[in-house]
Amino acid sequence: MASGAGAFEDPDNYLPLARSLARGDGLAWKGRPTAYRPPLYPLVLAPIVRLADPNPVPVIAALHLALGAATIWQTTLAARRWGLTDRRALIAGLIAACDPVLAWQSRFIMTETLSAFLVVSAVASFARQGPRGLVEGGIFLGLSALCRPSLLPGAGVAVAGIMASSPGSVRDRAARGLVVMALLVAVLVPWAIRNRLALGEAVWTTTHGGYTLALANNPTYYRDVLDAEGDGVWSGAEQWNWWDSVNRTTNGMTEPEADRFLRDSALRLAKERPAAFARACLDRAARFWSLAPATAVYPARVRVLTALWTVLLWAALLLGLLCPGTWSWPRVAAPAAILGLTIVHFFFWTDLRMRAPIVPAIALVAATAAWPPWPSIRKPRPARSEPVLSGR
């Protein structure tokens, strides 16, 4: 956090939103109510900027350090509740502490640090015995969606995991799943009501989804990145021209209208060019799970060290996913988060940093790795017959 250029940049403009909240103007951008960004992170920052402006960065750094420590704690707590040994719980915590993607993102004013804490808190809560764990887990899933809406599909997969693999009868499992789903929705309801009052429509997540879908599915992106040679990073004049064309086209639309317009444009392109869209989906998946960051952005030393770390982590993750116990309740909550976010980034804009929120879930699954990943089945040896001694 203390070294290097660009520490605590605010590329997504969360600080202006937090300052608007701190002034009592609500979640507003340039004086207009907005739902372009999710509300939880600006709400967390608002008291900080109220007290620490004009330089809130040291306090935000302390907040991120505290969230990082809490994430490590919740990761080890989940591992212990899963029944892992102290050594394996320590390994899970060390992965969450040292993963380069999650560590790097903690130095930006962005949602990755908070969302990672919320995801692993949900996983740890579900591992608690009794109804309290379900209640806490459902609330944390809702909060994670308010922090980063791309985590919402993972919450849905987790609910499916409850209904499929938790103990008890079908009725008991369905009841647990419905309780968690109801709590998740209850957390989102105030945000939807606010948007209905402020924007005229009940937006449950953000008005940013159509933009991020179109950002990764437009003719210019396909030409400059998908059809280009090498490790293409979309930047420069062509990207700015696309942004400018989007701004001009959506000028005069409300945020929900612009969101739908951009979503529809991306879906129309997918329908018109299905082969290119399929290749783009695979390319996004490769970027999401890539071993190292882009060549055009990071130096070779950083890329090599990150790749060495990630190769070992991916090997452990694969072994952990092959263990049958990983897919039983409550452990299934971790692969549910991984699977849900992966599905999202098959379609939406992505890069390596997008996987930061699920790093603690990856750490937990990797900590269960064993070889062979499934219990070996051996035929029992026949009992040895003892000689019968006469006269005894």
C-alpha positions as a printed Julia matrix, in Angstrom:
392×3 Matrix{Float64}:
   0.0     0.0     0.0
   2.8     2.41    0.85
   4.9     1.95   -2.29
   4.47    2.24   -6.01
   2.58    4.54   -8.31
  -1.17    4.69   -8.34
  -1.79    3.66   -4.76
  -5.43    4.23   -3.79
  -6.61    5.41   -7.14
 -10.39    5.67   -7.5
 -11.08    4.55  -11.09
 -14.76    3.79  -10.43
 -15.5     7.11   -8.66
 -16.58    5.68   -5.32
 -15.19    8.67   -3.4
 -17.49   11.21   -5.12
 -20.45    8.95   -4.31
 -19.32    8.67   -0.71
 -18.91   12.44   -0.47
 -22.42   12.91   -1.84
 -23.75   10.59    0.86
 -21.71   12.37    3.53
 -23.23   15.72    2.5
 -26.72   14.28    2.84
 -27.41   14.38   -0.92
 -27.88   10.63   -1.24
 -26.14    8.41   -3.77
 -25.75   11.0    -6.52
 -23.38   11.7    -9.4
 -23.01   15.33  -10.5
 -26.16   16.2    -8.57
 -28.34   13.46  -10.06
 -29.48   10.28   -8.25
 -27.66    7.26   -9.58
 -27.65    3.48   -9.33
 -24.67    3.07  -11.65
 -22.51    1.72   -8.84
 -23.67   -0.62   -6.04
 -24.37    1.19   -2.76
 -22.61   -0.72    0.01
 -19.0     0.38   -0.51
 -19.9     4.11   -0.78
 -22.01    3.72    2.37
 -18.98    2.27    4.17
 -16.75    5.1     2.91
 -19.21    7.91    3.7
 -18.38    8.23    7.44
 -14.67    8.14    6.6
 -14.82   10.99    4.1
 -17.09   12.94    6.45
 -14.46   12.79    9.19
 -11.19   12.61    7.23
 -11.66   14.77    4.12
  -9.83   16.26    2.26
  -7.41   13.31    2.61
  -9.29   10.15    3.59
  -6.72    7.78    2.06
  -4.89    6.84    5.32
  -8.18    5.9     6.96
  -9.3     3.95    3.88
  -5.96    2.13    3.98
  -6.61    1.24    7.62
 -10.11    0.06    6.67
  -8.72   -2.2     3.95
  -6.08   -3.59    6.32
  -8.79   -4.37    8.85
 -10.96   -5.99    6.18
  -7.97   -8.02    5.01
  -7.27   -9.24    8.54
 -10.95  -10.07    9.02
 -10.95  -11.97    5.71
  -8.02  -14.11    6.85
  -9.75  -14.73   10.2
 -13.01  -15.77    8.53
 -11.12  -18.03    6.12
  -9.4   -19.91    8.94
 -12.65  -19.98   10.92
 -14.48  -21.56    7.99
 -11.71  -24.14    7.6
 -11.95  -25.09   11.29
 -15.74  -25.36   11.08
 -15.32  -27.62    8.06
 -13.29  -29.93   10.29
  -9.93  -29.27    8.66
  -6.77  -29.67   10.7
  -4.96  -26.69   12.2
  -2.29  -27.02    9.51
  -4.81  -26.93    6.68
  -6.67  -24.02    8.27
  -3.36  -22.15    8.46
  -2.69  -22.9     4.79
  -6.1   -21.51    3.83
  -5.45  -18.34    5.82
  -1.99  -17.88    4.3
  -3.37  -18.21    0.78
  -5.98  -15.54    1.51
  -3.29  -13.33    3.05
  -0.68  -13.67    0.31
  -2.6   -14.09   -2.93
  -1.15  -11.45   -5.27
  -4.46  -10.52   -6.91
  -6.31   -9.88   -3.65
  -3.29   -8.18   -2.06
  -2.8    -5.87   -5.06
  -6.44   -4.85   -5.19
  -6.41   -3.84   -1.53
  -4.48   -0.7    -2.53
  -7.3     0.66   -4.71
 -10.52    2.39   -3.74
 -12.57   -0.43   -5.2
 -14.91   -3.13   -3.94
 -12.7    -6.23   -4.13
 -11.42   -6.06   -0.54
 -14.85   -5.62    1.02
 -16.52   -8.17   -1.24
 -13.91  -10.85   -0.46
 -14.64  -10.39    3.24
 -18.39  -10.69    2.67
 -18.09  -13.82    0.52
 -15.92  -15.71    2.99
 -18.09  -14.51    5.89
 -21.07  -16.14    4.18
 -19.09  -19.37    3.72
 -17.98  -19.34    7.37
 -21.51  -18.6     8.56
 -23.01  -21.5     6.63
 -20.42  -23.77    8.28
 -21.86  -22.87   11.69
 -24.29  -25.42   13.03
 -27.93  -24.47   13.51
 -30.29  -21.79   12.17
 -27.99  -18.93   13.18
 -25.57  -19.92   10.46
 -28.3   -19.87    7.81
 -29.48  -16.43    8.93
 -26.0   -14.93    8.97
 -25.09  -16.6     5.68
 -28.19  -15.26    3.92
 -27.52  -11.74    5.17
 -23.87  -11.87    4.08
 -24.92  -13.1     0.62
 -27.27  -10.14    0.31
 -24.59   -7.7     1.44
 -22.11   -9.18   -1.03
 -24.6    -8.54   -3.84
 -25.03   -4.94   -2.66
 -21.25   -4.59   -2.76
 -20.62   -6.4    -6.04
 -23.7    -7.55   -8.01
 -21.67  -10.07  -10.01
 -21.65  -12.21   -6.85
 -25.43  -12.67   -6.98
 -25.34  -15.76   -9.27
 -22.94  -17.4    -6.82
 -25.5   -16.77   -4.09
 -28.08  -18.54   -6.24
 -25.75  -21.52   -6.71
 -25.2   -21.62   -2.94
 -28.97  -21.76   -2.36
 -29.16  -24.62   -4.86
 -26.38  -26.34   -2.93
 -28.38  -26.01    0.29
 -31.42  -27.59   -1.34
 -29.39  -30.38   -2.93
 -26.85  -31.39   -0.29
 -27.79  -30.16    3.19
 -28.94  -32.84    5.66
 -32.53  -33.88    6.28
 -35.55  -34.54    4.13
 -36.34  -32.81    0.85
 -38.77  -30.59    2.75
 -36.1   -29.61    5.3
 -33.58  -28.77    2.58
 -36.12  -26.73    0.63
 -37.07  -24.81    3.77
 -33.42  -23.93    4.45
 -32.93  -22.76    0.89
 -36.05  -20.61    0.98
 -34.99  -19.02    4.28
 -31.62  -18.04    2.84
 -33.21  -16.75   -0.37
 -35.75  -14.71    1.6
 -33.01  -13.11    3.69
 -30.96  -12.31    0.59
 -33.95  -10.65   -1.06
 -34.8    -8.77    2.15
 -31.33   -7.19    2.12
 -31.81   -6.06   -1.49
 -35.36   -4.71   -1.07
 -34.44   -1.28    0.43
 -32.09   -0.62   -2.5
 -34.79   -1.56   -5.03
 -37.3     0.71   -3.26
 -34.83    3.6    -3.23
 -34.26    3.18   -6.96
 -37.98    3.06   -7.63
 -38.36    6.39   -5.84
 -35.21    8.04   -7.2
 -35.03    6.65  -10.74
 -38.61    5.62  -11.42
 -37.73    1.91  -11.71
 -37.0    -0.77   -9.09
 -33.4    -1.55  -10.03
 -32.3    -4.49   -7.86
 -28.59   -4.4    -8.66
 -27.16   -1.53  -10.73
 -27.61    0.27  -14.03
 -24.05   -0.76  -14.88
 -24.72   -4.32  -16.08
 -25.68   -3.42  -19.64
 -22.53   -1.31  -19.97
 -20.19   -4.09  -18.77
 -21.9    -6.57  -21.07
 -21.52   -4.24  -24.06
 -17.96   -3.31  -23.05
 -16.91   -6.91  -23.68
 -19.25   -7.53  -26.62
 -18.98   -4.86  -29.29
 -17.45   -4.9   -32.79
 -14.52   -2.67  -31.81
 -13.53   -4.9   -28.89
 -13.8    -8.02  -31.01
 -11.53   -6.46  -33.63
  -8.94   -4.95  -31.27
  -8.72   -7.75  -28.7
 -10.43  -10.94  -29.79
  -9.0   -10.96  -33.31
  -5.65   -9.44  -32.37
  -2.47  -11.41  -31.85
  -0.85  -11.7   -28.45
  -2.06  -10.67  -25.01
  -4.34   -7.86  -26.14
  -5.36   -5.18  -23.65
  -8.09   -2.88  -24.88
  -6.96    0.7   -24.48
  -6.07    3.74  -26.49
  -7.93    5.75  -29.09
 -10.28    3.0   -30.26
 -11.55    2.38  -26.74
 -12.06    6.11  -26.17
 -13.93    6.36  -29.47
 -16.25    3.54  -28.39
 -16.87    5.22  -25.03
 -17.6     8.49  -26.78
 -20.05    6.83  -29.17
 -21.85    5.2   -26.23
 -22.11    8.52  -24.39
 -23.49   10.25  -27.46
 -25.95    7.48  -28.25
 -27.33    7.22  -24.72
 -27.43   10.98  -24.14
 -30.91   11.92  -22.95
 -31.79    8.43  -21.76
 -32.42    7.62  -18.12
 -29.92    5.28  -16.46
 -32.26    2.24  -16.69
 -33.02    3.05  -20.34
 -29.32    3.33  -21.2
 -28.66    0.09  -19.33
 -31.27   -1.76  -21.39
 -30.07   -0.18  -24.64
 -26.49   -1.35  -24.09
 -27.61   -4.78  -22.93
 -29.75   -5.2   -26.04
 -26.91   -4.07  -28.32
 -24.63   -6.75  -26.85
 -27.29   -9.45  -27.16
 -27.98   -8.4   -30.74
 -24.27   -8.75  -31.58
 -24.2   -12.2   -29.98
 -27.15  -13.25  -32.12
 -25.64  -11.84  -35.31
 -22.14  -13.26  -34.71
 -22.57  -16.39  -32.58
 -19.18  -17.88  -33.42
 -17.34  -14.67  -32.43
 -19.43  -14.42  -29.27
 -18.54  -18.01  -28.31
 -14.83  -17.3   -28.88
 -15.16  -14.13  -26.8
 -16.72  -16.13  -23.94
 -13.8   -18.58  -23.96
 -11.32  -15.71  -24.15
 -12.93  -14.05  -21.13
 -12.81  -17.3   -19.17
  -9.11  -17.61  -19.98
  -8.47  -14.05  -18.82
 -10.44  -14.6   -15.62
  -8.41  -17.7   -14.74
  -5.11  -16.58  -16.27
  -1.87  -17.4   -14.49
  -0.37  -13.91  -14.74
  -1.48  -10.33  -15.44
  -1.22   -8.74  -18.86
   2.19   -8.29  -20.46
   1.31   -4.79  -21.61
   0.6    -3.58  -18.07
   2.88   -5.39  -15.58
   6.66   -6.0   -15.57
   8.1    -9.45  -16.21
   9.18  -10.04  -12.6
   5.66   -9.48  -11.29
   4.2   -11.74  -13.98
   6.65  -14.58  -13.3
   6.15  -14.51   -9.53
   2.38  -14.36   -9.94
   2.45  -17.28  -12.39
   4.55  -19.43  -10.05
   2.12  -18.79   -7.2
  -0.94  -19.4    -9.35
   0.28  -22.67  -10.89
   0.63  -24.21   -7.44
  -2.66  -22.73   -6.27
  -4.56  -23.98   -9.34
  -3.15  -27.49   -8.84
  -4.34  -27.51   -5.23
  -7.7   -26.04   -6.24
  -8.25  -28.77   -8.84
  -7.43  -31.5    -6.32
  -9.75  -29.88   -3.8
 -12.6   -29.71   -6.32
 -12.15  -33.42   -7.06
 -12.65  -34.34   -3.4
 -16.23  -35.61   -2.92
 -16.57  -33.78    0.39
 -16.14  -30.42   -1.36
 -19.59  -30.8    -2.92
 -21.43  -31.62    0.29
 -22.99  -29.09    2.64
 -21.64  -26.75    4.03
 -18.41  -26.94    2.03
 -20.32  -26.56   -1.25
 -20.84  -22.85   -0.46
 -17.2   -22.19   -1.48
 -17.28  -23.81   -4.94
 -20.71  -22.21   -5.42
 -19.13  -18.76   -5.13
 -16.35  -19.78   -7.52
 -18.73  -21.25  -10.07
 -21.18  -18.33   -9.92
 -18.57  -15.65  -10.56
 -16.95  -17.7   -13.32
 -20.29  -17.98  -15.13
 -20.8   -14.2   -14.9
 -17.43  -13.47  -16.48
 -18.02  -15.77  -19.4
 -20.29  -13.01  -20.67
 -19.34   -9.72  -18.99
 -16.17   -7.64  -19.13
 -13.38   -9.36  -17.25
  -9.72   -9.46  -16.39
  -7.62  -11.21  -13.77
  -8.54   -8.83  -10.95
 -12.21   -9.78  -11.24
 -11.54  -13.05   -9.41
 -10.28  -11.26   -6.26
 -13.6   -11.6    -4.34
 -13.51  -15.41   -4.54
  -9.85  -15.82   -3.53
 -10.8   -16.88    0.05
 -13.22  -19.47   -1.36
 -10.42  -20.72   -3.63
  -8.11  -20.84   -0.6
 -10.57  -22.99    1.35
 -11.05  -25.49   -1.47
  -7.3   -25.63   -2.12
  -6.65  -26.31    1.56
  -8.67  -29.54    1.3
  -6.44  -30.9    -1.49
  -5.32  -34.5    -1.1
  -3.83  -37.19   -3.3
  -5.62  -39.23   -4.38
  -8.57  -36.8    -4.14
 -11.07  -39.61   -3.52
 -10.89  -42.24   -0.79
  -9.05  -45.32   -1.95
 -11.06  -48.52   -1.85
  -9.14  -51.62   -0.86
 -10.44  -55.09   -0.39
 -10.12  -56.15    3.24
  -7.38  -58.61    3.85
  -8.55  -62.06    4.92
  -8.1   -62.66    8.59
  -5.07  -64.79    9.37
  -6.01  -68.09   10.96
  -4.21  -68.87   14.18
  -2.95  -72.41   14.7
  -4.94  -74.44   17.18
  -2.64  -75.68   19.92
  -3.69  -78.88   21.55
  -3.66  -79.12   25.29
  -4.29  -75.43   25.8
